[in-house]
Amino acid sequence: MKSLSAFLVLLLLASNVNAASAPAQNAGAAQYSAADAESILALQVAELASSTKLTPQAKQKRIADLVRKTVIAATANAKDAEQAVQIAVGLATAAASAVPEYSQFVINAVVSIPSIASVDGAMDAVRSAVVGAASTDTQGSPSNAGPTASRAPAAPPSGNGGGGVVVASPSR
């Protein structure tokens, strides 16, 4: 199932690159955006992270492998290094937003790709985008609130008078 999912991501990415390079030829074909690829990758890494059949080390390895392979496939036909870095940052950010607890493995997977690592400033761009996405997500973004996630309330509870800061106490 996981290899089928990875194949589908690669197929989507290849379709997107081919559709962009020959729009007249693929006028009737379904075209997928980078956001679609990012969403699919986010779903896949979230599925891996929530697996009860994998050890933590296996989850880390599979998430890193999936991110690395997806970024390599997505950037294979990039028109230039800048576009490749933008694609890599988008995919890495999506993955880290889905599984912030694995963000360091996402970073390592992306910056270990030679075509990304060779671009000046790419590693810093990936790191800052992923850290920003992961820290934003762990500070209360409702988009990926999971059953084990610790989230701050999005709004103060009623009766607070609207003027104070709500602080969640771990002792409660």
C-alpha positions as CSV (number, residue, x, y, z in Angstrom):
1,M,0.0,0.0,0.0
2,K,2.8,2.4,0.9
3,S,4.7,1.7,-2.4
4,L,1.4,2.3,-4.2
5,S,1.0,5.7,-2.4
6,A,4.6,6.7,-3.3
7,F,4.0,5.7,-6.9
8,L,0.9,7.8,-7.0
9,V,2.8,10.8,-5.7
10,L,5.4,10.3,-8.3
11,L,2.8,9.9,-11.0
12,L,1.0,13.1,-9.9
13,L,4.3,15.0,-9.9
14,A,5.3,13.7,-13.3
15,S,1.9,14.6,-14.7
16,N,2.2,18.1,-13.3
17,V,5.7,18.6,-14.8
18,N,4.6,17.1,-18.2
19,A,1.4,19.1,-18.2
20,A,3.4,22.3,-17.6
21,S,5.9,21.6,-20.3
22,A,3.4,20.7,-23.0
23,P,0.1,22.4,-22.2
24,A,-1.4,22.0,-25.7
25,Q,-0.6,18.3,-25.7
26,N,-2.3,17.7,-22.4
27,A,-5.2,20.1,-22.7
28,G,-7.8,17.4,-21.8
29,A,-5.6,15.7,-19.2
30,A,-6.0,16.3,-15.5
31,Q,-3.5,18.7,-14.2
32,Y,-2.3,18.6,-10.6
33,S,-0.9,21.5,-8.8
34,A,2.1,21.7,-6.4
35,A,-0.5,22.1,-3.7
36,D,-2.0,18.7,-4.6
37,A,1.5,17.1,-4.3
38,E,2.1,18.8,-1.0
39,S,-1.3,17.6,0.3
40,I,-0.7,14.1,-0.8
41,L,2.8,14.0,0.8
42,A,1.4,15.5,4.0
43,L,-1.3,12.8,4.2
44,Q,1.3,10.0,3.5
45,V,3.7,11.2,6.2
46,A,0.9,11.6,8.7
47,E,-0.2,8.0,7.9
48,L,3.3,6.8,8.5
49,A,3.6,8.7,11.8
50,S,0.4,7.4,13.1
51,S,1.1,3.8,12.3
52,T,1.0,1.5,15.3
53,K,2.9,-1.3,13.4
54,L,6.1,0.6,13.0
55,T,8.8,1.3,15.5
56,P,9.8,5.0,16.1
57,Q,13.0,4.3,14.2
58,A,11.2,2.8,11.3
59,K,8.8,5.7,11.1
60,Q,11.7,8.1,11.0
61,K,13.4,6.2,8.2
62,R,10.2,5.8,6.1
63,I,9.2,9.4,6.5
64,A,12.7,10.6,5.5
65,D,12.8,8.2,2.6
66,L,9.3,9.2,1.4
67,V,10.2,12.9,1.6
68,R,13.5,12.4,-0.1
69,K,12.1,10.4,-3.0
70,T,9.2,12.8,-3.5
71,V,11.5,15.9,-3.6
72,I,13.9,14.2,-6.0
73,A,11.0,13.2,-8.3
74,A,9.4,16.6,-8.1
75,T,12.6,18.5,-8.8
76,A,13.9,16.3,-11.5
77,N,12.5,18.5,-14.3
78,A,12.7,21.8,-12.6
79,K,13.7,24.6,-15.1
80,D,16.4,25.9,-12.8
81,A,17.9,25.5,-9.3
82,E,15.7,28.3,-7.9
83,Q,12.5,26.4,-8.9
84,A,13.9,23.2,-7.5
85,V,14.5,24.8,-4.2
86,Q,11.0,26.3,-4.2
87,I,9.5,22.9,-4.9
88,A,11.7,21.3,-2.2
89,V,10.7,24.0,0.4
90,G,7.0,23.6,-0.4
91,L,7.1,19.8,0.0
92,A,9.3,19.9,3.1
93,T,7.0,22.5,4.7
94,A,3.9,20.4,3.9
95,A,5.5,17.3,5.4
96,A,6.7,19.1,8.5
97,S,3.3,20.7,9.1
98,A,1.7,17.3,9.0
99,V,4.2,15.7,11.4
100,P,6.0,18.4,13.3
101,E,7.6,15.9,15.7
102,Y,9.5,14.5,12.7
103,S,10.5,17.9,11.3
104,Q,14.3,17.3,11.9
105,F,14.1,14.1,9.8
106,V,12.3,16.0,7.0
107,I,15.0,18.7,7.0
108,N,17.8,16.1,6.9
109,A,16.1,14.2,4.1
110,V,15.8,17.3,1.9
111,V,19.2,18.9,2.6
112,S,20.9,15.6,1.9
113,I,19.7,15.7,-1.7
114,P,22.8,16.8,-3.8
115,S,20.9,18.9,-6.2
116,I,19.4,20.9,-3.3
117,A,22.5,21.0,-1.1
118,S,24.6,22.4,-4.0
119,V,22.4,25.5,-4.3
120,D,23.7,28.5,-2.2
121,G,21.2,29.3,0.6
122,A,19.0,26.3,-0.1
123,M,19.8,24.5,3.1
124,D,19.0,27.6,5.2
125,A,15.8,28.2,3.2
126,V,14.6,24.6,3.9
127,R,15.6,24.7,7.5
128,S,13.9,28.0,8.3
129,A,10.7,27.1,6.4
130,V,10.4,23.7,8.0
131,V,11.2,25.0,11.5
132,G,8.7,27.8,11.0
133,A,6.0,25.4,9.8
134,A,6.6,22.9,12.6
135,S,6.7,25.5,15.3
136,T,3.6,27.2,14.0
137,D,1.8,23.9,13.9
138,T,2.8,22.9,17.4
139,Q,1.6,26.2,18.8
140,G,-2.1,25.7,18.1
141,S,-2.8,25.4,14.4
142,P,-6.1,23.6,14.1
143,S,-5.2,22.1,10.8
144,N,-3.4,19.1,12.2
145,A,-4.6,18.7,15.7
146,G,-4.3,15.1,16.5
147,P,-5.5,13.1,19.5
148,T,-2.1,13.1,21.2
149,A,-1.1,16.6,20.2
150,S,-0.9,19.3,22.9
151,R,-2.6,22.4,21.6
152,A,-3.2,25.8,23.1
153,P,-6.8,27.0,22.9
154,A,-7.5,29.1,19.8
155,A,-9.6,31.6,21.7
156,P,-10.0,32.6,25.3
157,P,-12.9,30.8,27.1
158,S,-16.0,32.8,27.6
159,G,-16.2,34.7,30.9
160,N,-12.6,35.8,30.6
161,G,-13.6,39.3,29.9
162,G,-11.7,39.2,26.6
163,G,-8.8,41.1,28.0
164,G,-6.5,38.5,29.5
165,V,-4.1,36.0,28.3
166,V,-5.1,32.4,28.7
167,V,-2.3,30.2,30.0
168,A,-2.7,26.4,29.8
169,S,-1.3,24.8,32.9
170,P,0.2,21.3,32.6
171,S,-0.8,20.5,36.2
172,R,-4.5,20.6,35.4
